[in-house]
Amino acid sequence: MFLDTLLHRTFGRPNGLLGRLGGKLMSRSKGEFAAWVIADLDLEPDDRVLEVGFGPGVGAERLAEAVPDGFVAGIDASPEMVEQARKRNAAAIGDGRVELRYGFADDVPSEDCVFDAAMTMNSMQVWPDAVAGLRELRRVVKPDGTVAVAFTHHSGQSKDELPKLLADAGFDEVRTGDRGDDFCAFAKV
Ligand SMILES: C[S@@+](CC[C@H](N)C(=O)[O-])C[C@H]1O[C@@H](n2cnc3c(N)ncnc32)[C@H](O)[C@@H]1O
């Protein structure tokens, strides 16, 4: 129980000193993983993409590289992570190409059908209501857009559970990809 709380404060929903440390640790190892997920999103240079649960902002940084003429929006439920991710992406934020805000997966502050794609990495397993969050991603992505839901092996998320969660959220076309122990579901809107 104590260990669960500690892990949650460090990585799940980073909070305080431990959370800041967790953000630093996550930022060291997630670049390649994010690049692998993004490569399969087939983004166009001017696409608009959402990331939910961006943590220290490595994924958002990679997304901004993938859409140099587009826009990356992100929300995360940890003020500590918003601060770290904004620092990491300061130049692109200054150029108006990236916007990172405090917010929750089940209440995305966007209108319907405004993004070409959405991505979430190692985050859904700690959302209070995964299906509500996935429904929100489906709502804000345009028809025919893709939602990528990715996990590393130590996230605690069951791969077998993913298709049902995505189906319950309204997705009917889902494929999965694997990279060693990492996995990602790509769901079409
Ligand atoms: C394990 S970290 C992963 C960070 C990053 N995506 C990565 O792979 O390195 C989980 C992140 O999801 C965020 N998060 C947790 N619950 C959330 C929610 N309900 N809505 C949005 N973000 C959430 C946390 O604040 C944290 O930054």
The ligand as an ORCA input file, in Angstrom:
! r2SCAN-3c Opt
* xyz 0 1
  C       3.741      7.450    -15.772
  S       3.518      9.144    -16.238
  C       3.877      9.023    -17.994
  C       4.401     10.293    -18.568
  C       4.785     10.239    -20.048
  N       3.640     10.039    -20.905
  C       5.817      9.156    -20.283
  O       5.487      8.121    -20.888
  O       6.957      9.358    -19.853
  C       1.743      9.364    -16.223
  C       1.312     10.778    -16.513
  O      -0.111     10.802    -16.679
  C      -0.613     11.929    -15.954
  N      -2.002     11.658    -15.552
  C      -2.430     10.839    -14.554
  N      -3.763     10.833    -14.492
  C      -4.211     11.684    -15.453
  C      -5.500     12.100    -15.879
  N      -6.616     11.645    -15.309
  N      -5.580     12.978    -16.896
  C      -4.458     13.458    -17.492
  N      -3.212     13.097    -17.131
  C      -3.077     12.208    -16.130
  C       0.314     12.068    -14.778
  O       0.248     13.346    -14.184
  C       1.668     11.738    -15.392
  O       2.319     12.863    -15.902
*
